[in-house]
Amino acid sequence: MAVRTAIQSALTNPLFIAVWSVFVLGSVAVLVRDLRRNNGALGGLMKAVWLFTVLYSGPLGLAVYWYSGRTQIDHDSLWRRGFRSVSHCYSGCGAGEITGVIVGVGLLALGNLYVALVTFALAYVFGYAMTVGPLMEEGVPFREATVDAFYTETASITVMEIVAIGTDIWLAGEAGMTDVLFWSALVFSLTLGLLAAYPVNVLLIKFDVKEGMMNPAEMA
């Protein structure tokens, strides 16, 4: 309980929120500048993935991009592929989770259990869509693309959302949308979901369940 209270206090501290906001805005500015000047070869989808990742996780998201997502990386590795893969999943799941929370709490005024169910469902929908869409653009039929997304992304999405939604409810289950804790706990929980799903993606790639995102250096 003391740990929960300490985290809640930090997440509602005005100084912490102000500093974090500056870090996020600065990280987004650095990302956008680098994408425009040095990494224009990246596809539109991956640019969106990195933008969402940095918006959700600020400097941590920027560090993940710098380590694994730029065309300037000197060599690729399993660890870099894992970061690109989890960020791809994270961008969709995060959007689904935020949408689910807004719909469940703001529009439908549901209790925690139902909000969690709605959020889980939308995280899966958005997460799968991030895989199905690009595959269909490459000419893969919808059914085959959906099966592929289910096979490759379910474990990652599940771990990410269990950690993220569980943490969010633990920290801000009694908060309303007008409370600072409602939003700061959501951002904090998303980042924990990213960290929890990273080793899952590494293992999925290692055992050839998924390929991981293409080496950006090959796009230069």
MONORPE-V940377 format. One record per residue. N is the residue number from 1. PHI is phi in degrees with one decimal (none if undefined). NEAR is the number of other C-alpha atoms within 10 Angstrom. Layout:
N|PHI|NEAR  N|PHI|NEAR
This chain:
1|none|6  2|-64.5|7  3|-64.8|8  4|-60.4|12  5|-64.1|11  6|-64.6|10  7|-66.8|15  8|-60.9|16  9|-62.8|13  10|-65.4|14  11|-71.2|22  12|-109.0|17  13|-72.9|13  14|-56.9|12  15|-65.3|11  16|-59.9|13  17|-63.6|15  18|-64.1|11  19|-64.7|10  20|-62.5|17  21|-61.8|14  22|-63.3|13  23|-61.6|16  24|-65.3|21  25|-61.6|15  26|-64.1|16  27|-65.5|22  28|-63.3|22  29|-61.9|14  30|-63.5|13  31|-60.5|22  32|-61.6|16  33|-61.4|12  34|-69.2|14  35|-63.2|18  36|-73.7|12  37|-86.7|9  38|-121.0|14  39|-134.0|21  40|-65.5|15  41|-71.8|16  42|-64.1|19  43|-68.2|12  44|-60.0|9  45|-63.8|13  46|-68.1|18  47|-62.3|19  48|-65.6|14  49|-57.8|22  50|-69.6|26  51|-63.2|22  52|-64.8|21  53|-60.5|29  54|-72.9|26  55|-61.9|19  56|-73.5|23  57|-125.0|23  58|55.1|23  59|-60.4|20  60|-64.2|16  61|-61.8|25  62|-65.7|23  63|-63.4|15  64|-63.1|19  65|-61.6|21  66|-64.7|16  67|-77.2|17  68|-127.1|25  69|-109.3|28  70|-93.4|22  71|-69.0|20  72|-87.0|15  73|-62.5|14  74|-76.1|9  75|-157.9|10  76|-93.5|16  77|-157.7|9  78|-58.6|14  79|-67.4|18  80|-68.9|21  81|-61.1|22  82|-63.0|25  83|-67.1|26  84|-64.4|28  85|-66.1|26  86|-69.4|28  87|-67.3|28  88|-59.9|23  89|-64.5|30  90|-61.0|32  91|-62.6|25  92|-74.3|25  93|-63.1|32  94|-61.4|29  95|-63.3|17  96|-65.9|22  97|-67.8|27  98|-61.9|18  99|-61.8|17  100|-62.1|22  101|-65.6|27  102|-64.7|16  103|-67.7|16  104|-66.2|21  105|-91.2|18  106|-74.9|13  107|-95.4|10  108|-103.0|12  109|51.8|14  110|-83.8|15  111|-76.0|12  112|-57.5|16  113|-61.9|12  114|-71.7|14  115|-61.7|22  116|-61.3|22  117|-66.0|15  118|-63.2|19  119|-65.8|26  120|-57.0|21  121|-60.5|17  122|-70.7|22  123|-63.4|28  124|-65.2|22  125|-60.4|14  126|-66.8|21  127|-63.9|27  128|-64.8|24  129|-61.4|18  130|-67.0|21  131|-98.3|20  132|-64.5|22  133|-56.4|16  134|-61.0|13  135|-63.9|18  136|-67.2|15  137|-63.2|9  138|-84.4|8  139|100.3|9  140|-75.4|14  141|-59.6|12  142|-55.9|13  143|-63.3|11  144|-64.6|13  145|-65.2|20  146|-66.1|19  147|-62.0|12  148|-62.5|18  149|-62.8|20  150|-62.7|17  151|-69.1|12  152|-91.3|21  153|-109.4|22  154|-60.2|16  155|-61.5|14  156|-64.0|25  157|-62.2|26  158|-61.7|17  159|-63.3|17  160|-58.3|29  161|-78.0|28  162|-59.9|16  163|-69.4|19  164|-66.2|26  165|-69.0|25  166|-60.7|15  167|-65.3|20  168|-62.0|23  169|-66.4|19  170|-60.4|13  171|-87.7|22  172|-132.9|20  173|-61.7|17  174|-102.8|12  175|-86.8|15  176|-102.1|14  177|-66.3|12  178|-88.1|9  179|-89.4|12  180|-58.7|16  181|-60.5|23  182|-55.5|21  183|-85.3|20  184|-67.8|20  185|-68.1|25  186|-62.7|22  187|-65.0|21  188|-60.4|18  189|-68.4|25  190|-60.7|27  191|-64.3|22  192|-64.1|18  193|-62.5|27  194|-59.3|29  195|-65.0|18  196|-68.5|19  197|-83.2|26  198|-59.2|23  199|-62.6|16  200|-62.6|19  201|-66.5|30  202|-60.0|23  203|-67.7|15  204|-61.8|20  205|-72.7|20  206|-58.8|16  207|-98.3|10  208|62.0|11  209|-74.8|14  210|-136.6|18  211|-85.3|15  212|83.5|22  213|-73.6|18  214|-59.9|14  215|-60.1|19  216|-63.1|20  217|-63.0|18  218|-76.5|11  219|-91.4|13  220|-68.5|13
